[in-house]
Amino acid sequence: MKLDQEIKAQLSQYLQLLEGDLVLKVSAGEGTSSEEMLALVNELATMSPRISVERTTLDRTPSFSVNRVGEDTGITFAGTPLGHEFTSLVLALLQVSGRAPKVEQSVIDQIKGIQGEYRFESYISLSCHNCPDVVQALNLMSVLNPGITHTMIDGAVFKDEVESKDIMSVPTVFLNGEMFGGGRMTIEDILAKMGSGPDSEELAGKEPFDVLVVGGGPAGASAAIYAARKGIRTGIVAERFGGQVNDTLGIENFISVKYIEGPQLVASVEQQVKDYNIDVMKTQRAKRLEKKELIELELENGAVLKSKTMIISTGARWRNLGVPGEAEFKNKGVAYCPHCDGPLFTGKDVAVIGGGNSGVEAAIDLAGLVNHVTVLEFAAELKADAVLQERLHSLQNVTVITNAQTKEITGEDKVNGISYIDRETEETKHIELHGVFVQIGLVPNTDWLDDTVERTRIGEIVVDSRGATSMPGVFAAGDCTNSPYKQIIISMGSGATAALGAFDYLIRN
């Protein structure tokens, strides 16, 4: 496969940054996949005198490893890493060549301190926008620690392997042959899962903050930046920096930016946060909030952080159906991200639950990949915008069923169908299929607050025009609040409002 001129131009610039010589060891056979991979590898070699190619036999064919001369680094790409994995390839080349990674020194120290042998394998899709974070994190760990290796496996190329392991969502990571984790994971998430993250004593020993932001999505990042610009001690504690935006593909309504993908926006926002003196504490879940002399936040690991003011911006998560089979078959046919997991259902029959904008958009996307899509909507008619409904009804492989109450997702070791009640006839019906995509809206991440601040009946935090909650000194912003519209740009604005409200509270008290 010949690279187009735009990609070649980008590669040419990056390859000039190589700091040492590289050897790409290639295991290729017959067939289109091997030909495409060979074309990429050979083109790389023609573009830089620092890159040479050797033929070899690796565990999988087609695949190639990226190595320093005379040293196996432990990074292998099984497949052709283009699409969303193009950046993963570029970073692997640069980092193996000796270029310093752009991560905190504390993270580098944690990786280098890991003892033992760890063989990671990540199953990905080139259309998955969550996969590159996992691939890049595991590649970096392989570069920094000789006991760690990582192989990226394109599920579309190694279909038999994917099916034999019942992998039905990406990214899926195996460690030493056993299931390790699934979904988007940052390098901090992986380290925490391996038991190498920051401990509770380190967190509990921190001095009190002037403003502590709970949550690292658009609202939280905006709040932290606005607070830090006031010159006050600011911290962010977050389970996952970027929040839902990490799971968003195309963003076309972020004013001044015509189009950007969610992970790109998160990376840009995170870099801006790093430009300020903000203490960012990742992979930490909030457990309890209490107002004493200062406001105290207890974390799941037992650490207690203290602050003069606090901004809650914990966002929202996908709403679950709450029917039998949903939890049992999650990642075994039940999915929530059509962009990530859609390619794994190519040529198969799937259902989309939900007739709002997200559900109809998911059905339209999936229709181009799968054999047939059935859209199930509880109400008497779809709720999506008219233009989306018109597009949906123009597709030949889509069936829309309204007045459908989902009763059960069925299966054995993975999904094999869905049962629903026809609300007009009260008759139970069953559809045989391979996958179910749930798209029924969001629920705020506020369960941990109990009755400490006023919330609506659906759990949204009630705030005033300054972002203040019912607890003095505690503010809230973004999708976890009773803001009527859940949009990135609105969350950012509400984060700024809450930070200014918190600063005003500080100077008056």
C-alpha positions in Angstrom: 0.0 0.0 0.0 1.5 3.3 -1.1 1.4 6.1 1.4 -0.4 9.2 0.2 1.5 12.4 -0.2 0.1 14.1 3.0 1.2 11.1 5.2 4.6 10.9 3.5 5.1 14.6 4.1 4.3 14.2 7.8 6.5 11.1 8.1 9.4 12.8 6.4 9.3 15.6 9.0 9.1 13.1 11.9 11.9 10.8 10.6 14.3 13.8 10.6 13.9 13.7 14.4 15.3 10.1 14.8 18.3 10.1 17.2 19.6 6.6 16.5 19.6 3.8 14.0 16.6 1.4 13.8 16.1 -2.1 12.5 12.6 -3.1 11.4 12.4 -6.9 11.6 9.6 -8.1 9.3 7.7 -11.4 9.3 5.7 -11.4 6.0 3.9 -14.1 4.0 1.5 -14.2 1.1 -1.6 -12.1 0.8 -2.8 -8.5 0.8 -2.2 -7.8 4.5 1.5 -8.9 4.2 1.9 -6.9 1.0 0.5 -3.7 2.6 2.7 -4.1 5.6 5.8 -4.7 3.5 5.1 -1.7 1.4 4.9 0.5 4.5 8.1 -0.9 6.0 10.1 -0.6 2.8 8.8 2.9 2.2 10.0 3.9 5.7 13.4 2.6 4.9 13.6 4.6 1.7 12.7 7.8 3.6 15.5 7.6 6.3 19.1 6.4 6.2 18.6 5.5 9.9 16.1 2.8 9.1 17.0 -0.7 7.8 14.8 -3.8 7.2 15.5 -7.4 8.0 13.3 -10.4 7.2 12.7 -12.8 10.1 10.0 -15.0 11.6 7.9 -13.5 14.4 5.0 -15.0 16.4 2.5 -13.6 14.0 2.5 -13.0 10.2 2.2 -10.3 9.0 4.0 -8.3 11.7 7.2 -6.2 12.3 9.2 -5.2 15.3 10.9 -1.9 15.9 14.4 -2.3 17.4 17.6 -0.5 18.1 20.6 -2.0 16.3 21.7 -5.2 18.1 18.8 -5.0 20.6 15.2 -6.2 20.6 13.2 -3.4 22.1 10.0 -5.4 22.6 7.6 -3.4 20.4 5.8 -5.3 17.6 3.0 -4.3 15.2 0.9 -7.2 14.0 -0.8 -5.6 11.0 -0.2 -2.2 9.3 -0.4 0.6 11.8 -2.1 3.4 9.8 -5.5 5.0 10.4 -5.7 6.0 14.1 -2.5 4.1 14.8 -0.3 6.2 12.5 0.7 8.3 15.5 1.5 5.1 17.5 3.9 4.1 14.7 5.6 7.5 14.6 6.1 7.6 18.4 7.5 4.1 18.5 10.1 5.0 15.9 11.1 8.2 17.7 11.2 6.7 21.2 13.1 3.5 20.2 15.6 5.8 18.4 16.3 7.5 21.7 14.0 10.5 21.7 12.8 11.4 25.2 9.1 10.7 25.8 6.8 13.6 26.8 5.6 12.2 30.2 6.3 13.2 33.8 9.5 12.0 35.4 7.5 10.4 38.2 5.7 8.2 35.6 9.0 7.2 34.0 10.4 6.3 37.4 7.4 4.1 38.1 7.8 2.2 34.8 11.5 1.7 35.3 10.9 0.4 38.8 8.6 -2.4 37.7 10.2 -5.8 38.3 9.5 -9.0 36.4 8.5 -10.1 32.9 5.4 -8.7 31.3 4.2 -9.7 27.8 1.4 -7.4 26.8 -0.8 -7.9 23.7 -3.4 -5.3 22.6 -6.2 -6.1 20.2 -7.3 -3.0 18.3 -9.2 -1.7 15.3 -7.6 1.0 13.1 -10.9 2.9 13.2 -10.9 3.0 17.1 -10.0 6.4 18.5 -9.5 5.0 22.0 -7.0 2.3 21.0 -3.9 4.6 20.3 -3.7 5.7 23.9 -3.4 2.1 25.0 -1.0 1.1 22.3 1.3 4.2 22.9 1.3 3.6 26.6 2.3 0.0 26.3 4.9 0.8 23.7 6.5 3.4 25.9 6.6 1.0 28.8 8.4 -1.5 26.5 11.0 1.2 25.6 11.7 2.1 29.2 11.7 -1.3 30.8 13.5 -4.3 29.3 11.2 -6.7 31.2 8.1 -5.4 29.3 7.1 -6.2 25.7 4.0 -5.2 23.7 2.4 -6.4 20.5 -0.3 -4.4 18.8 -2.7 -6.8 17.0 -5.1 -5.5 14.3 -8.3 -7.5 14.8 -9.3 -7.1 11.2 -6.1 -8.9 10.1 -6.2 -11.6 12.8 -9.9 -12.4 12.8 -9.5 -16.0 13.8 -7.4 -15.1 16.8 -10.0 -12.5 17.8 -12.9 -14.9 17.5 -11.0 -17.7 19.3 -10.5 -15.4 22.3 -14.1 -14.1 22.1 -12.9 -10.5 21.8 -15.9 -8.3 21.0 -14.7 -4.8 21.9 -11.5 -2.9 21.4 -9.1 -2.1 22.8 -8.7 -5.4 24.7 -5.4 -6.1 26.4 -3.9 -9.4 27.5 -1.0 -9.7 29.9 1.0 -12.9 29.8 -1.8 -14.7 28.0 -4.6 -13.6 30.5 -7.2 -10.9 30.1 -5.8 -7.7 31.6 -8.3 -5.0 30.7 -10.5 -3.3 28.1 -11.5 0.1 26.9 -9.4 3.2 26.9 -6.6 3.2 29.4 -4.0 5.9 30.0 -0.5 5.0 31.1 -1.4 5.9 34.7 -4.4 3.6 34.5 -2.2 0.7 33.4 0.4 1.4 36.1 -2.4 1.6 38.8 -3.8 -1.8 37.6 -0.3 -3.2 37.9 -0.1 -1.8 41.5 2.5 0.9 40.6 0.4 4.1 41.0 0.8 6.8 43.7 -0.1 5.5 47.2 -2.6 7.0 49.6 0.1 8.4 51.9 1.7 10.4 49.1 -1.8 12.0 48.3 -2.8 12.5 51.9 0.4 14.4 52.7 -0.4 17.2 50.3 -0.9 20.7 51.6 -4.5 22.1 51.5 -5.5 23.6 48.2 -7.2 26.9 47.6 -9.3 25.3 44.9 -9.6 21.6 44.4 -11.3 20.4 41.2 -12.9 17.0 41.3 -13.1 15.6 37.7 -10.9 16.2 34.7 -13.3 16.6 31.8 -13.9 19.9 29.9 -15.5 21.6 32.9 -12.8 20.5 35.3 -9.9 21.5 33.1 -11.5 24.9 32.4 -12.1 25.4 36.1 -8.5 24.5 37.0 -7.0 26.8 34.3 -9.2 29.8 35.4 -8.3 29.1 39.1 -4.6 28.7 38.4 -4.5 32.0 36.4 -5.5 33.7 39.7 -2.3 32.6 41.2 -3.9 30.4 43.9 -3.0 26.8 44.8 -5.0 24.6 42.5 -5.4 20.8 42.1 -7.3 18.4 39.9 -8.2 14.9 41.1 -9.7 12.7 38.4 -10.4 9.1 37.6 -9.9 9.8 33.8 -8.6 13.0 32.4 -10.8 14.2 29.5 -13.9 12.3 30.7 -16.5 11.5 28.0 -14.6 13.5 25.4 -12.2 10.6 25.1 -15.0 8.6 23.7 -16.2 11.2 21.2 -15.2 10.8 17.6 -15.9 13.9 15.5 -16.6 17.3 17.1 -17.9 19.9 14.7 -19.6 22.3 17.1 -16.6 23.5 19.1 -16.5 27.2 18.1 -13.4 28.3 16.2 -12.4 24.7 15.4 -14.1 23.3 12.3 -13.4 19.6 13.2 -11.5 17.8 15.9 -11.6 14.3 17.3 -12.2 13.8 21.0 -8.8 12.4 22.0 -7.1 15.3 20.1 -9.0 17.8 22.0 -8.3 16.1 25.3 -4.5 16.1 24.5 -4.6 19.8 23.7 -6.5 20.6 26.9 -4.2 18.5 29.0 -1.2 20.2 27.6 -2.6 23.6 28.4 -3.3 22.4 32.0 0.3 21.3 32.2 1.4 24.8 31.3 0.0 26.1 34.6 1.0 25.2 38.2 -1.8 22.7 38.7 -1.3 19.5 40.7 -3.0 16.8 38.6 -3.8 13.6 40.4 -5.1 10.9 38.0 -6.7 7.5 38.4 -8.4 8.6 41.6 -12.1 8.1 42.5 -13.9 10.4 44.9 -15.7 8.6 47.7 -17.0 11.2 50.2 -17.3 14.9 50.7 -17.4 16.6 54.1 -17.4 20.3 55.3 -15.2 20.8 58.4 -12.9 23.8 59.0 -11.8 23.0 55.4 -13.6 21.0 52.8 -12.4 17.4 52.9 -12.5 14.9 50.0 -12.0 11.3 50.8 -10.7 9.1 47.9 -11.4 5.4 47.3 -7.9 4.6 48.3 -8.5 6.2 51.8 -6.5 9.4 51.2 -8.1 12.6 52.3 -7.5 15.9 50.4 -8.3 19.2 51.9 -9.2 22.5 50.2 -10.7 25.9 51.0 -13.1 25.6 48.1 -14.0 22.7 45.8 -15.4 22.4 42.3 -17.3 19.2 41.4 -17.1 18.4 37.7 -17.4 14.6 37.7 -19.5 14.5 34.4 -21.8 11.7 33.4 -21.6 8.2 32.0 -23.6 6.1 29.6 -26.9 5.1 31.0 -27.4 1.4 31.4 -30.5 -0.5 30.3 -30.7 -2.4 33.5 -32.1 -5.5 31.9 -30.9 -9.2 32.3 -27.9 -9.9 30.1 -26.6 -6.4 29.8 -23.9 -6.7 32.5 -23.2 -10.4 31.8 -22.5 -9.7 28.1 -20.7 -6.4 28.4 -17.8 -6.6 25.9 -19.2 -9.9 24.8 -21.6 -8.4 22.4 -23.0 -5.5 24.5 -21.2 -2.3 23.6 -21.5 1.4 24.0 -19.1 2.9 21.4 -20.1 2.2 17.8 -17.0 3.9 16.4 -14.6 1.7 18.5 -16.4 -1.7 18.4 -18.4 -1.5 15.1 -15.7 -3.1 13.0 -15.7 -6.2 15.1 -19.3 -6.8 14.0 -18.6 -6.5 10.2 -21.1 -8.6 8.2 -23.2 -9.4 11.3 -26.6 -8.4 12.7 -26.8 -5.9 15.5 -29.3 -3.8 17.4 -29.1 -0.2 18.6 -31.2 0.7 21.7 -32.3 4.3 21.6 -33.8 6.6 19.0 -32.3 9.9 20.0 -29.5 11.6 18.1 -26.8 9.3 19.5 -28.7 6.2 18.7 -29.6 7.1 15.2 -26.1 8.3 14.5 -24.8 5.0 15.8 -27.2 3.1 13.5 -26.1 5.1 10.5 -22.4 4.5 11.2 -23.0 0.8 11.8 -25.1 0.3 8.7 -22.0 0.8 6.6 -20.2 -2.1 8.3 -22.7 -4.7 9.5 -25.2 -6.9 7.7 -28.3 -5.4 9.3 -29.1 -2.9 12.1 -32.4 -2.9 14.1 -33.1 0.3 16.0 -35.3 -0.2 19.1 -37.1 2.9 20.5 -39.2 2.8 23.7 -41.4 5.7 22.6 -43.9 5.8 19.8 -41.5 7.7 17.5 -37.8 8.4 17.1 -36.5 11.5 19.0 -33.5 12.2 16.7 -33.3 15.3 14.5 -35.3 15.2 11.3 -32.2 15.2 9.1 -30.8 12.2 10.9 -34.1 10.3 10.6 -34.3 11.0 6.9 -30.8 9.6 6.4 -31.6 6.6 8.6 -34.8 5.7 6.6 -32.8 5.9 3.4 -30.7 2.9 4.4 -31.7 -0.5 3.0 -30.2 -2.6 5.9 -31.9 -0.8 8.8 -35.2 -1.7 10.5 -36.8 0.7 13.0 -39.1 -0.6 15.7 -40.9 1.9 18.0 -42.9 1.2 21.1 -40.3 -1.4 22.0 -39.4 -2.1 25.6 -36.2 -4.0 25.9 -36.8 -7.1 28.1 -33.6 -9.1 28.0 -30.3 -9.5 26.1 -29.8 -13.2 25.5 -26.7 -15.4 24.9 -24.5 -18.1 26.2 -20.8 -17.2 26.2 -21.7 -14.1 24.1 -24.8 -12.3 22.8 -27.1 -14.2 20.5 -30.2 -12.1 20.6 -32.5 -9.6 22.2 -36.1 -9.9 23.5 -38.5 -6.9 23.7 -42.1 -6.2 24.5 -44.3 -4.6 21.9 -45.9 -1.9 24.0 -49.0 -1.8 21.7 -49.8 -5.5 21.8 -47.9 -6.5 25.0 -46.4 -9.4 23.0 -42.9 -10.5 23.7 -40.7 -10.8 20.6 -37.2 -12.0 20.0 -34.5 -11.0 17.4 -31.5 -13.1 16.7 -28.3 -11.0 16.4 -24.7 -10.8 17.5 -24.3 -7.3 19.1 -26.3 -4.7 21.0 -25.2 -1.1 21.1 -26.8 0.9 24.0 -27.4 4.5 23.3 -30.0 5.8 25.8 -28.5 8.9 27.2 -26.4 9.8 30.3 -26.5 9.6 34.1 -24.5 12.0 36.3 -21.6 10.7 38.3 -22.8 12.0 41.6 -23.8 8.9 43.5 -20.9 9.3 45.9 -22.2 12.7 47.2 -25.3 11.1 48.9 -27.2 14.1 50.5 -24.2 16.4 51.1 -25.4 18.8 48.3 -28.8 19.4 46.8 -29.4 17.2 43.7 -32.4 16.8 41.4 -34.4 13.5 41.3 -32.1 12.2 38.6 -28.9 13.1 40.6 -27.9 16.3 38.9 -26.2 18.8 41.3 -28.3 22.0 41.7 -26.2 25.1 41.1 -26.9 28.9 40.9 -25.7 31.4 38.4 -22.2 31.4 39.9 -21.9 27.6 40.0 -22.4 27.5 43.8 -24.1 24.4 45.3 -26.1 24.2 48.6 -22.8 23.6 50.6 -20.9 26.9 51.1 -17.5 26.8 49.4 -18.5 23.9 47.1 -19.2 24.7 43.4 -20.1 22.4 40.5 -19.9 22.5 36.7 -20.6 20.5 33.6 -22.7 17.5 32.9 -23.0 16.5 36.5 -25.1 19.6 37.2 -28.7 20.6 36.3 -27.5 22.6 33.3 -30.2 21.9 30.7 -27.7 21.3 27.8 -24.8 18.8 27.9 -22.3 20.2 25.4 -18.5 20.5 25.6 -18.4 24.2 25.1 -21.1 24.8 27.7 -19.2 22.6 30.2 -16.1 24.6 29.6 -18.0 27.9 30.2 -19.6 26.5 33.4 -16.2 25.4 34.6 -14.9 29.0 34.1 -17.9 30.3 35.9 -17.4 28.0 38.9 -13.8 28.9 39.2 -14.6 32.6 39.2 -17.3 31.9 41.7 -14.9 30.0 43.9 -12.3 32.8 43.7 -14.9 35.4 44.7 -15.9 33.2 47.6 -12.2 33.0 48.7 -11.7 36.7 48.7 -14.9 37.4 50.6 -14.3 34.7 53.2 
